[in-house]
Amino acid sequence: MAAALLLSLAVGAHAAVEASQRHDGAIADAVAARAAVVAELDIAGAPRRLRIPGSGGLGDRWAVPVMLKTMTLGGHKVAGEARLVVMGGAAWEHAVPGQRLRATGKLRPAAPGEPEAGLLSASSAPMVLRGPGPWQQGPGGLRRAFTAASARAGGDAAGLLPGMVTGDTSALDPELEAAMKTVGMTHLTAVSGANCSLILGTLLLIARSLRLPRTAAAAASLAGLALFVLMVGPDPSVLRAALMGSIGLASVALGRPGRGLSLLCVAVIGLLLAQPVLATSFGFLLSVLATLGIVVAGRRIMDWVPAAVPRWAAAGVAVPLSAQLFCAPVIVLLQPQFGAYALPANVAVAGLVAPVTLLGTAAAALLPVVPAAAEVLVAAAAVFAGAVAGVARFFAALPGAALPWPEGAFGAATMGIFSATMLAAAWLVLHPVAVVRAVLAAHARVVAVLEGPSRAAARSAARHAVRRGLEHRSGRGTLRVRKPTSGRNHEWLLPRLNGPGPRRRTPPPGVT
């Protein structure tokens, strides 16, 4: 309890300081006044294409996460750091994380609940002041090279493969994106915890296969995971998965493997201590809920499946089902609709995600060294990515794929009740013997209540007599005795208490 209170105080203090920096001071005043500024910005993430045209009529618009360093407002230079999102034209497509740019634009407040301090509507093309550092330039070049190599594959894989491997969704087809959103597969279009888990597990398996000691294998796996996170960018879900995997590897290296729920709690605490703004991020919340569902309910659902079903098939159903049930109430808040085919669609692509991730990541690493081998791996990964896109389009085209659902808190509450009902229904279907026993026991209790105390006492006395070896049949005048040795039944006639007496013989007529 003391540790929990200390952690809560630390997170609260950090959040209060960050909130004061966002909402107080010259930068917050400029955002509230919607001032026009000249800003120096550090690019903090990869540009993201916007599908909705802006108010100025620009069809090709990009959103770029940046960190404000200085701004010039009314002839005065103001220094300070604040997280912003730049809305700009096609010139912002080539922004690279780590660059320092100068641009002009107009500040405006961000939407309520957003982690950014404001938005900057750029009115000019960016001017490069400083290029990215060596640790950022290399991963950026890998992402661009992999996107170009994926484009040569053609079809849906050209846009989906970079999204599933490096998180670059700039070339994703809008129709495919809508189809994946309809069937609840949007988590596949960006790098998530599943990708980090696959990379970490594969590296650990390779290291142990090479007979490396446990500590050396853990260190090599962590180094490979760090390079992967550096390549795809520090997305909140990726950071969460990377931190959780690091803690798990540390516990294995120390010979103290821990529980998944404990590791998840440690990962969430660490990330909230580092970035309290993640508490308001829907992406982070969905990532945590999905992992929580897999940890809490995934193993139990696998145990419910009969032993005759292979474990890989049971895991293929249990993992997406548990994640979907825990995430569904939050998804309704973002998208008030019910994906009728979300579970079968995710089960169908469960076996395709691992080849896409592993082959694509290996191809991205080999592109600068062995381009020919990387091209072969990209072609193989494109086949699996095309299959994922085909599954999404197939289920999205079925009737009733997206059903309306209530919005707001009522929609989330009803979806939570629906998820609990579905979990109970799955238990009932997978435990027929236990269900029949429970029904018979409930029937016996109802019969006992309806018969009343007198009949219940009579039945109890009769059962007690049977256990003693005697059974009296009411109204038949017999007493049954069962010998335990032979098992044969012997019956004796007993006099009836209220029965008629022996019939008197009367002489026939004429007899004296």
N, C-alpha and C positions, 0 to 999 in steps of 0.2 A: 504493500500500500504506500509506503514511503517513497519507493522508487517511482511508482505511478504518479504520485503527486509532484515529485520533482520534475519528471518529464513533462507533465502537463503545464507546470509553471514555466519551464524553459520554452516550450512551444508557444504558449500564450505571450510571453515577453517578446520572443522573436517576431511573432505575427503582429504585435502592437507596434514594434519599431518599424517594420516594413510598411504597415498601413499608414503610419504617420509620414513616412517618406513619400508615399504615393499621393496622399490627399492633402498634405501641407507643403508650403514652400512656394518658390517662384514657378517651378515646373507645373505644379498642380493649378496654380492661378492662371498660367498661360493656357493650360488645357481647358479649364472652365471658361475662359474668355474666348476660346476658339481663335487664338492668335495665329498670325502668319509668321513663320520663323525660318531661319537658316540653321540647319542642324547638322552636327557631326555625329555619325552613327556607326556603331560596330555591329556587323551582321551576326546574329545569334543563331540562325537556323536556315534551312534550305527554303527557297521560295516555293510558294504553293499557288497554283493557278486557281482563279475564282471563276465559277461557272455562271454567276449572275452579273450582267453588265452594271456598270456604275451609273451614277446620276449624270456624269458627263458624257455618257454614250459610248465609252470605251468598251469594246468587246473583249479585248485581250488584257485582262487585269491580273495582277499578282499581289499576293500578301506575303510580306517578308518580316519575320520577327527580328527586332533590332534592340540594341541597348543605346539609349541616348547618352552622349558624353557631354557635349556643350551645345548651346543654342544662342543665337543672336536674335534679340527681340527689342524693337524700338531703339536700335543703336547701342544697346547694352548686351554684353556677353554674360551669359549665366552658365555656370558649371554645375554639374550634378548628374547623377545616374538615375535613369528611369527606364522601365521596360515598355517599349512601344511596338506597334505593328504598322508598317508602312504599306499603304495602298497605292500602287503605281502601275504604270503601263508596261509595255513589252521590254523597256530598257532594264527593268528590275529582274527579268528572268535569269540573267547571268550573274546575279549577286552570289558570292561565295562566302560561307561562314568564315569569320576571322578577318574579313576586309573592313577597313574604315572608309566610309563614304561621306560625302557632303551633298546635301540636297535641300531644296526649298519646298515648303508645303504649308498646309494649314492644319493646326492641331484641333482635335475634337475628342470629347469624352468617349470612353469605351462603354460597351453595353454593361448593364448591372451584372455583377458576378464574374466578370472576366478578370483574369489575373493582370492584364496590362494596365498601365497608368493612363493610356490614351491611344488614339490613332493619329497617324500623320498621313494626310492625303497629299501625296507628292505632286508638285506642279512642274517639276523639272527632272531631267535624267540625272542619275547619280554620277558624281565625280569621285574617282578613286583617289584617296589620299595615302592609303597604305595597303599592301597586299596581305594575304593570309600568311600565318606563320607556317613553318615546315610541318608541324603536326596537324595542321588543318588543310594545307594545300594538297598533300598526298591523298588523304581520304576523299576530298572533293573531286580530284582528278579521277579516282577510281569509280566514284558514283557516275560521273559523266561518261566515262568510257564504257561502263556496264550498260548504261541507258542506251548508248549508241549501238552497242553490240546486240542488245535485245531488240532494237528497232529493226534490225536486219532479219529477225525471225518472222516478222509480219503477223497479221491477224490480231486476235485479242491478247496474245502473249506479249506483243510488243509494248503494250502499256501496263499489263498486269504484272509481268515478271519483275520490272524494277521496283514496283510497289511492294511486292512480297519479299524481295531480297534486301533492298536498300531503303525502302520507304519513299521512293520518288514516284509520285502519282501524277506528274505533270502530263504524261502521255496517255493516261488512262481514258478509254472511250467513255463518254458520258452515258450512253445507253447501258454499257456493262456496269458502270458504277451504280446506276439506278437499279439494275437487276440485283446486284449484290446487296444493295441496301434493302431491297424488298424481302430477300430471303435471309437476312441477318448474317451476311458474310463480309461486312465492311471491315471487320478486324483483320481480315486476310490482306487487305489492300495497303496495310502499313505494318511496319515491324513491331511486333508485340513480344510479350513474355515467352510465347511458344517458340519463337525463333531463337531467343537467347538460350532457352532450355535445350533445344536441339543442338545448337552449336557447342554448348558447354558439355553436354553428355557425350557428343561425338569426340571432342578433344580429349576428354577424360578416358574414354574407351581406347582411343589410339595410344595415349600415353601409357596406360596400364598394359596394353598389348605389347609395347616395346620394353616391358619389364622395368619401367622406371619406378623408383621408390614412391611411396604414397605422397610424401611432401613435394617431391619434384614434379610428379604428375599434376598435383593440385596447382603448383605455381605455373606450369606450362599451360594448363587449361585457363587459368585466370588471365594470363598474358594474351592468349588467343581471344578470349571474350572481350578484353579491353580493346583490342584492335578492331573487333567487330563493332563494338559500341561506338568507337571513334569514327568508323566508316559510315555508319547509318545515322549518327547524330544522337545527342543526349535527349531523346524523347522521354517523357515521364514514365511511360510503360516500360521502355527499354531499361531505364535506370532502375526501376523497381525490380524487374526480372534479374538484371545484372547483380544488384545488391543481394537479392535473395539467394542467387546461385553462389555468390562469393561466400556468404555466411555458411551455406551448406557445405561447400568445399572445405572451408576452414574447420568446420566441425568434424568432417571425415578425416582431414589431415591430422587432427589432434586425437583421433580415435574415439570421438564422442558424437556419433551421429544423432541429430536431434529430430524433432517432429516437424512436419511441414507447417502446421499452424503456428508453432513458435517462431519458425524462420520468417513466416509472412508477417507476424507482428513486429519482429525486430526490423524487417525491411521497411514497413510502413512508418515506424517510429523514426528510423534514421532519415528517411526521405522528408518527413514532415519537419524534423528538426532542421534539415538543411534548407528546405524550401516550403515554408508554411503555406504558400499560395497554392500548392497542389491540393489542399483540402477542398478547394472550390472547383477543381478540374474534373469534368465528367469523364474524360478519358482515363485519368488516374483512378477514379472511383470504379469505373467498369473493369479496369484491369485487376484491381484488388478484389472486387466481388467475384470475378471469374475464377481467380486463384483460390479464393475462399470456398467457393462452391466445389471445386475439384478436390481440395484438401478435406473438407468436411463431409461432403456427400458422395464424392466420386468413388472412393474405396467401398463404401457401404452399398452403393448401387451395383458395383461389380460383384460383391458378395451375394447379392440377391439373385444374380443370374445363375441358372442351373450349372452344375459342374460339367455337363456334357458340352456346353458352349465353350469354344476356345477363349482363352484369356484375352487375346488381342482383339477379338470381336466384342467381348464384354467391355473392354476399355474403350473401344471405338464408339460405343453407345453411351457409356457412363460419363465420359469426360465432357462431350458437348452437351449432354442432357443436364448435368449438374451445373455447368457454367451458364447455360441458357436460363435455368430456373432462378438462379441468383441474380442474374443481370436484367431479367425481363422487367421488373418494376422500375428500374432506372431508365431503361431504354424507352419506356412509354413516356417518360417526361421529355425526352428529346424528340421522339417520333411517335405520336399517338396512333399507333396501328399495331395489329397483331399479325406476325408472320406465320401463317398456318403451316408452311413447309420449312421453317427455319431448322428444326431438328433433323429431319431426313436429309436436307441439303448439307448441313455441317457434318453429318455422319458419312455422307457419300464422299466428301472431299477430305476426310480425316487422313486417309492414306496417301493423299497427293501432296499435302503440305510439306512433309519431311523431304521428299526428293527435290521439290522446288527450292527449299531453303538450303539444303546441303550442296546440291549441284550448283545453284546460283552463287552461293558464297565462295565455293571453290573456284568457280570461273572468274569471279571478281578479283580474287587473290592472284590468279595466274595470268590475268590480262597483261600486266606490264612485263611479265617474265617469259611466258610461253603462250603467245596469242593464239596459235593454232589449236593447242589443247583446250584453251579457254573457249574458243568458238564451238568446239565439239560439246563441251559441258553446257554452254548456253543453249545449243540446239536441243540437247536432252531435257534441260529444265524447261524449255519452251513447250515441249510436248505435254508435260504435266500441268504447266500453267494454262495451256489451252484447254485441257480437260477440266480444270477448275472453272474456267470461264463458261464452258459448255454446260456444266452442272448448274451454275448460277442462272444462266439464260433459260434452261429447261424448266426449273422449278418456278422461276419468276413468271413464265408464260402460262402456268397452270391456272385454272379458274379459282378465285378466292385466295390468291397468294398473299394479298395485303387486305386485311379486314379492319374496319375502323374500330377505335377503342377510345374510351373517355380520356380526357386530358386532365392534367393537374394531379393533385393529391388523391382525388377519388380514383382516377385511373391507375395510379401507382398502387393504391391499397387493394383495388379489385384484382390487379394483376398479381400481387403478392398472394392473395387468397387463391387465385387460379393456379399459381405455381405450387402452392402447398397441396392443393387438391390433386394436381397431376402427379406429384411425388407420392401421395398416398395411393392413388390409383395404380401407379407402377408397382408399389409394394404389394397391393392386393393381387395384381395379375401374376407376379412372380412368386407368390406364396399361396398356391391354391389349397394345400393341405392345412396350413395354419388358418386360413380363412374358413374352411369347412369346420374345423374344430371350434373356432370362436363362435360360429353361427350356431352349432349344436349346443355349446355351453350357454349362450344367450337364450336359446329356446328353452332349455331346461330351467333356467332361472325364471323366465316369464311364466312357465307352467306352474312352478312352485308358488309364485306370487298370486296367480289367478286361483289356484285351488284352495288357498287359505291355510291357516295354521293347523286345523283339525285333520285335514287329509294329509298334510305334510307329516304330521306326527304319526298317523296311521301307516303311511308309507315307510317312515323311519323304523317303526316297530316291526313291520313286516320284514324289512331288510335285516334287522337285528335277529329275528327268528330264523331266517334263512341261514344266517351265518352260524347259528347254533345247531343247524341240522334239522329243524322242524319247520314245516310249512302247513298252515291250516287254511284250507280252501273254504271261504265263507259261503254258506248256503248249500254245500254239497255233502257235508257230514263226513269228510275224510280227513285223515291225518297222514301226511307223507313223511317218512323217515328215510334219509339218505345215509347209507353207510359209507364212510370215507374210504374203506378198504376196497370194496368191490364196485362201488358206484351204482349198485342196483337200488331201485326204489321199492319199498314195501308200504302198502296202504292198508289201514284198518278202518273198518266202519265204526263210527262213533254215533251214539244216540243223539237224536235231534231234540233239543230242549223244548221247543214249541211245536214239534211235529205231532201228527195224529197218532193215537195208540194203535195196538194191534187190532185188526178187524175181527169182530166176534162172528164165529160160525153159527149159522142158523140152520136148523134141520129143514129138509125139503118138506113140502106140503104132504100131509098124510102120514108122516112119521111120528110116532109117539115115543 
